Amino acid sequence: MPFWCKKEMRILGVKYGLWISMILGFMVLGKVYGIGANWGTQATHPLPPNIVVKLLKDNGIQKVKLFDADSEILNALSGSGIEVMVGIPNEMLWSLANSLGAAEKWVEKNVSSHVSSNSVDIKYVAVGNEPFLSQLNGTFLSTTFPALQNIQAALIKAGLGNRVKVTIPLNADVYQSSSEKPSTGDFRQDIRDLMVSIVKFLSDNGGAFTVNIYPFISLYNDPNFPADYAFFDGYSSPIDDNGKIYNNVFDANHDTLLSALQKNGFPNMSIIIGEIGWPTDGDNNANLKAAQRFNRGFMTHISGGKGTPMRPGPIDAYLFSLIDEDAKSIQPGNFERHWGIYYFDGTPKYNLSLGANNGGDLVPASGVRYLARQWCVLSPSASLDDPQLADSVGYACSHADCTSLGHGTSCADLDARGNVSYAFNSYYQENDQQSSACKFPNLSTITNTDPSPPGGTCKFKIMIQASSPSSHKNNAFTTKPANVMFLFIVSLLLSVL
């Protein structure tokens, strides 16, 4: 398997993220493709849905992809004119596969009611999320297709079969290539027959093949991956595939899928890029400069309607993602919480033209309310030799987000005291600045002076007032030992000094 077609081991976590995906706004060949966004809500303090909908509209984002069918979000999208792809989490596939009645109830509650009486422009139902990842060990192989069939039948019964289409967002590891040339692509052998059946069903019912493509994951997983090939502006050794030239991994990956579809009798199958983007923290290659370079390059690459070597024309693609999510699983890597083009509070990370209303500058979220300007930090009188320090930091980081700490991250230049303060503050903020969340024994204190280093990328957060109460109930620090992973992190943080 070529380096660019390796499995893109996206996220294994307890939950699959509700993410948002963005699409470009442009008009090509008489067809309009708007901006969409994976709206992820795995956050301790998510922005209120009405603020996010305004953010989407202010930036000309015309499509949104959800990972479930949250009624509060769908209500906020009512009358917005934004196209919606609602999602069905993998955990629901078994019940939907085994009961047509369950599928009909799901469609009635989450699609019909919003389309008919709530003016929500639902265009797709996404059945599952990357259910065939090889790392899932076949857990959803027997339920995904039956669930897809039952949801389609339920849509038809509800009179929505022509208006709302079905799809399955799949990871790019469902296909592969025997060489570096996309023309040798085919579906993964262990699921080939299943994939052909699914594609035929989608084709027969006017659905689309949705695939998530992550050049960053290729670079993250393979130290020998040529970095410039992940971007769109400078790869010096393009691949020549029978006269078709590939100078970026996105085109090569996309056309490997096209080859798989063509080999199996579906040369004209519609393709949606469900997720594509670049994280800004948590890894050496995840930073603001690289993310801006990738997303700018991708926008330019598809905005002209050139397409790929095997399929010229407009590309229907969603950027991943809109807003950072500080409660996502970090099993794949610390970068998982930093895919957004916006920070957790709707502040833009960098300038980016979406080809629509924003003119090159991302419009920030408006109406965001913050907690008080105060932070929890390591007390000036506290000693780094305090025997409770390691457990305190381990506890804070195991219950809050410390993924901006460590080698190659935005806060990599903090000293040991700064690392501890960052951990304490993260825990304090995620627990709504409750006084009990800054009572690490003889170690912590509350300050009104911003501890963020001046002029850098490392920011000590002040949390926003969330649309719903924080899920953290027990804020008091206990001396429960940190787990092995966090003790390892702690040892790295404390070794800086």
Salt bridges, closest charged atoms under 4 A:
ASP58 OD2 - LYS54 NZ 2.80
GLU83 OE1 - LYS63 NZ 3.98
GLU104 OE2 - LYS157 NZ 3.37
ASP121 OD1 - LYS123 NZ 3.73
ASP173 OD1 - ARG188 NH1 3.53
ASP186 OD2 - ARG192 NE 3.66
ASP190 OD1 - ARG188 NE 2.74
ASP193 OD1 - ARG192 NH1 3.80
ASP204 OD2 - LYS200 NZ 2.82
ASP222 OD2 - LYS6 NZ 3.90
ASP228 OD1 - ARG293 NH2 3.20
ASP233 OD1 - ARG293 NH2 2.77
ASP251 OD1 - HIS301 NE2 2.87
ASP255 OD1 - HIS254 ND1 3.05
GLU275 OE1 - ARG10 NH1 2.38
GLU275 OE2 - LYS65 NZ 3.33
ASP316 OD1 - LYS63 NZ 3.60
ASP324 OD2 - HIS338 ND1 3.95
ASP324 OD1 - LYS349 NZ 2.78
GLU336 OE1 - ARG10 NH2 3.49
GLU336 OE1 - LYS328 NZ 2.90
ASP401 OD1 - ARG337 NH1 3.02
ASP432 OD1 - HIS45 NE2 2.55
